[in-house]
């Protein structure tokens, strides 16, 4: 399933589709990048209103996933679609494969190959983008240290969201506080460097996880 929270992942850059005809049955595979379960459910509900024999689907969001056979024999549609997503190491993706029955039964194996194959080919041809997991960090420090600290933030690819001055805990005296977003993979090294460059005269805390950025 999905990798660690700090691992770089791939998703789709835009929706994609692919149509195949197998033994007179028409299969239309459609794939979307999704940000949450609600997006997936809304798209599934929208497609379900279209006339067809079956709308089979699967989605994956990190460690979460679901699939549905839409009245095809159990295990012949939803799971092969999910396997296509996982087989290409994609995340945050929904795939719906719609079938219009053409009069010829494909059998269990034929259905698995048709649904899984249409999904896999659709994803293979789709444009992709990289997801870089991000963390949110807030730091407090003496204004005297801001020169070397800002240099470290730039080197860590940290984006300053907002900043200001306070004269209250967590540190004594006037403090500069900075709210940041940075790649999660750079977090541990940055906090260690900040501690070193300020001789420990810094306080930091993790905020709620920021949205992923892409490249």
C-alpha positions in Angstrom: 0.0 0.0 0.0 1.1 3.6 0.4 4.6 4.5 1.6 5.5 6.5 4.7 4.1 9.9 5.4 7.4 11.5 4.3 7.8 9.6 1.1 7.5 11.3 -2.3 4.4 10.0 -4.2 2.9 10.3 -7.6 -0.6 11.1 -8.6 -2.3 12.3 -11.8 -1.7 15.8 -13.1 -5.2 15.9 -14.7 -8.2 13.6 -15.5 -7.6 10.9 -18.1 -9.7 8.5 -20.0 -9.3 5.5 -22.3 -11.9 3.4 -24.3 -11.5 -0.2 -25.3 -13.9 -2.7 -27.0 -13.6 -6.3 -25.9 -15.9 -8.9 -27.4 -18.5 -6.3 -28.3 -18.5 -4.8 -24.8 -17.4 -1.2 -24.5 -15.1 -0.3 -21.6 -14.5 3.3 -20.7 -11.8 3.9 -18.1 -11.7 7.3 -16.5 -9.2 8.5 -13.8 -9.0 11.6 -11.6 -6.6 13.0 -9.0 -8.5 13.3 -5.7 -7.7 15.1 -2.5 -10.1 13.4 -0.1 -12.8 10.8 0.2 -15.6 13.3 -0.4 -14.2 14.2 -3.8 -14.1 10.5 -4.7 -17.7 9.9 -3.6 -19.0 13.0 -5.5 -17.3 11.8 -8.7 -18.6 8.3 -8.3 -22.2 9.6 -7.7 -21.9 11.8 -10.8 -20.8 8.9 -13.0 -23.4 6.6 -11.5 -26.2 8.7 -13.0 -25.0 7.9 -16.5 -26.7 5.0 -18.3 -24.5 1.9 -18.5 -24.4 -1.7 -17.6 -21.8 -1.3 -14.8 -19.8 1.5 -13.2 -17.0 -0.3 -11.4 -14.4 1.7 -9.4 -11.5 1.9 -7.0 -9.7 4.7 -5.2 -6.6 5.1 -3.1 -5.7 7.8 -0.7 -2.5 7.0 1.3 -3.3 4.0 3.4 -7.0 4.2 2.7 -8.7 2.5 -0.3 -12.0 1.2 -1.5 -13.3 -0.7 -4.5 -16.7 -1.7 -5.9 -17.7 -4.4 -8.4 -21.1 -2.7 -9.3 -22.9 -6.1 -9.7 -20.1 -7.7 -11.7 -19.0 -11.1 -10.2 -17.2 -10.5 -6.9 -13.5 -9.8 -7.4 -13.7 -9.3 -11.1 -13.8 -5.5 -11.4 -13.1 -3.3 -8.4 -10.1 -5.2 -7.1 -8.4 -5.4 -10.5 -8.9 -1.6 -10.9 -7.3 -1.1 -7.5 -4.4 -3.4 -8.4 -3.8 -1.2 -11.5 -3.5 1.8 -9.3 -1.2 0.1 -6.9 0.8 -1.6 -9.6 1.8 1.9 -11.0 2.6 3.2 -7.5 0.0 6.0 -7.8 -1.8 7.7 -4.9 -4.7 10.1 -4.4 -6.4 8.6 -7.4 -9.9 7.5 -8.4 -10.5 5.2 -11.4 -14.0 4.3 -12.7 -14.3 1.8 -15.5 -17.8 1.8 -17.1 -19.0 -1.2 -19.2 -21.7 -1.3 -21.8 -22.5 -5.0 -22.2 -22.2 -6.1 -25.8 -24.0 -9.4 -25.6 -21.0 -11.7 -25.1 -20.1 -12.9 -21.7 -16.4 -12.6 -20.9 -16.2 -15.0 -18.0 -14.4 -14.4 -14.7 -10.9 -14.2 -16.0 -12.0 -12.1 -19.0 -13.6 -9.6 -16.8 -10.5 -9.3 -14.5 -8.4 -8.7 -17.6 -10.8 -6.3 -19.1 -11.3 -4.1 -16.1 -7.8 -4.3 -14.8 -6.3 -3.8 -18.3 -8.4 -0.8 -19.1 -7.6 0.9 -15.8 -3.9 0.1 -16.1 -3.6 1.4 -19.7 -5.6 4.6 -18.8 -3.2 5.3 -15.9 -0.1 4.4 -18.0 -1.0 7.0 -20.6 -2.0 9.7 -18.1 0.1 12.7 -17.2 1.5 12.6 -13.7 2.8 14.9 -11.0 4.9 14.4 -7.9 3.5 14.9 -4.4 6.0 16.2 -1.9 4.7 15.8 1.7 4.9 19.0 3.6 5.1 19.9 7.3 4.1 23.2 9.1 6.5 24.6 11.6 6.4 27.7 13.9 9.7 29.0 15.4 10.5 31.6 18.0 13.9 33.2 18.2 15.9 36.3 19.2 16.0 38.9 16.4 19.8 38.8 16.8 19.8 35.3 15.3 17.6 36.0 12.3 20.4 36.3 9.7 21.8 32.8 10.0 18.3 31.4 10.6 16.9 32.8 7.4 19.8 31.4 5.5 19.0 27.9 6.9 15.3 28.3 6.1 16.2 29.1 2.5 18.5 26.1 2.2 15.8 23.8 3.6 13.3 25.0 0.9 11.1 26.4 3.7 8.4 28.8 2.7 7.6 31.6 5.2 3.8 31.9 5.6 3.8 34.8 8.1 6.0 36.3 10.8 5.9 38.9 13.6 7.3 40.0 16.9 6.1 39.2 20.5 7.4 39.9 24.0 5.9 36.8 25.7 6.8 33.2 26.3 8.1 30.8 25.1 11.3 32.8 25.2 12.3 35.8 27.3 12.4 39.3 25.8 11.5 40.4 22.3 11.1 37.4 19.9 10.7 37.0 16.2 8.2 34.3 15.3 8.0 32.7 11.9 5.3 30.3 10.5 6.8 28.0 7.9 6.0 25.2 5.5 8.7 22.9 4.3 9.3 19.4 2.8 8.8 16.9 5.6 12.0 15.2 4.6 14.0 18.3 5.6 12.4 18.9 9.0 14.7 16.9 11.3 17.9 18.4 9.8 16.5 21.9 9.9 15.5 21.8 13.6 18.9 20.5 14.5 20.6 23.2 12.5 18.4 25.9 14.1 19.3 24.6 17.5 23.0 24.7 16.7 23.1 28.1 15.1 21.2 29.8 17.9 23.1 27.8 20.7 19.7 26.4 21.8 18.1 29.8 22.1 15.1 28.9 19.9 11.7 27.3 20.4 9.8 25.5 17.7 6.6 23.5 17.4 4.9 21.6 14.7 1.6 22.9 13.5 -1.2 21.0 11.7 0.2 19.3 8.6 0.2 21.7 5.6 -1.2 20.7 2.3 1.1 18.7 0.0 2.9 20.7 -2.7 3.7 19.4 -6.1 6.4 19.7 -8.6 
